[in-house]
Amino acid sequence: MAPTRGGLTMKTLIWSLTALLAAAWTGLVALTHQLAGWLLGAMDAGALTQAGGAVGGWSVPAAPAWLAPWVDTAELAALQALAADGVQWLGAVLPSGDALMAWMGPLLWVGWGFGLLTLLAVAGLLHWLVGRFAGPTSLQGASA
């Protein structure tokens, strides 16, 4: 039997919402990767502990042009303080920002892949459930 119009509409809604969430998830991970690259790229090739002070001392106009419309000045100052603390803490573990970015970028995208697989699994389960329970009811003995 062919699926009902309501079931087909629900499946379209499920996959449209999945595509929207996947695009948002991809954008979030890409933005995080770009922001981390910008923060670590602004450092010198020296030790992270020295660069931590430089990150905390940046002025607000040092923000990249693509970030300015979405981030408030106070939020950027808080982000700089958080980055400075994090960089100083990591200074004992990694010798440079390049070494940190070398493993952080792939780790972000592996996390993106696991998140996307989870999203697709949930969408596939919902698709199956709609197909299983949204079928037309049949009337036995009724004829046209």
RAJOCOR-V707346 format. One record per residue. N is the residue number from 1. RES is the residue in one small letter. D_FIRST is the distance of its C-alpha to the first C-alpha in whole Angstrom. Layout:
BEGIN
n res d_first
N RES D_FIRST
N RES D_FIRST
END
This chain:
BEGIN
n res d_first
1 m 0
2 a 4
3 p 6
4 t 9
5 r 12
6 g 14
7 g 12
8 l 13
9 t 16
10 m 17
11 k 16
12 t 19
13 l 21
14 i 21
15 w 22
16 s 24
17 l 26
18 t 26
19 a 28
20 l 30
21 l 31
22 a 32
23 a 34
24 a 36
25 w 36
26 t 37
27 g 40
28 l 41
29 v 42
30 a 43
31 l 46
32 t 47
33 h 48
34 q 49
35 l 51
36 a 52
37 g 53
38 w 55
39 l 57
40 l 58
41 g 59
42 a 61
43 m 63
44 d 66
45 a 66
46 g 68
47 a 67
48 l 65
49 t 67
50 q 69
51 a 66
52 g 65
53 g 68
54 a 67
55 v 64
56 g 65
57 g 68
58 w 66
59 s 66
60 v 63
61 p 63
62 a 62
63 a 59
64 p 57
65 a 56
66 w 52
67 l 52
68 a 55
69 p 52
70 w 50
71 v 53
72 d 56
73 t 59
74 a 60
75 e 56
76 l 58
77 a 61
78 a 59
79 l 57
80 q 60
81 a 62
82 l 59
83 a 59
84 a 62
85 d 62
86 g 59
87 v 61
88 q 64
89 w 62
90 l 61
91 g 64
92 a 65
93 v 62
94 l 62
95 p 64
96 s 63
97 g 60
98 d 59
99 a 58
100 l 56
101 m 54
102 a 54
103 w 52
104 m 50
105 g 48
106 p 46
107 l 46
108 l 44
109 w 42
110 v 41
111 g 40
112 w 38
113 g 36
114 f 36
115 g 35
116 l 32
117 l 31
118 t 30
119 l 29
120 l 26
121 a 25
122 v 25
123 a 23
124 g 21
125 l 21
126 l 20
127 h 17
128 w 16
129 l 16
130 v 15
131 g 11
132 r 12
133 f 13
134 a 12
135 g 8
136 p 8
137 t 11
138 s 10
139 l 14
140 q 15
141 g 17
142 a 16
143 s 16
144 a 17
END
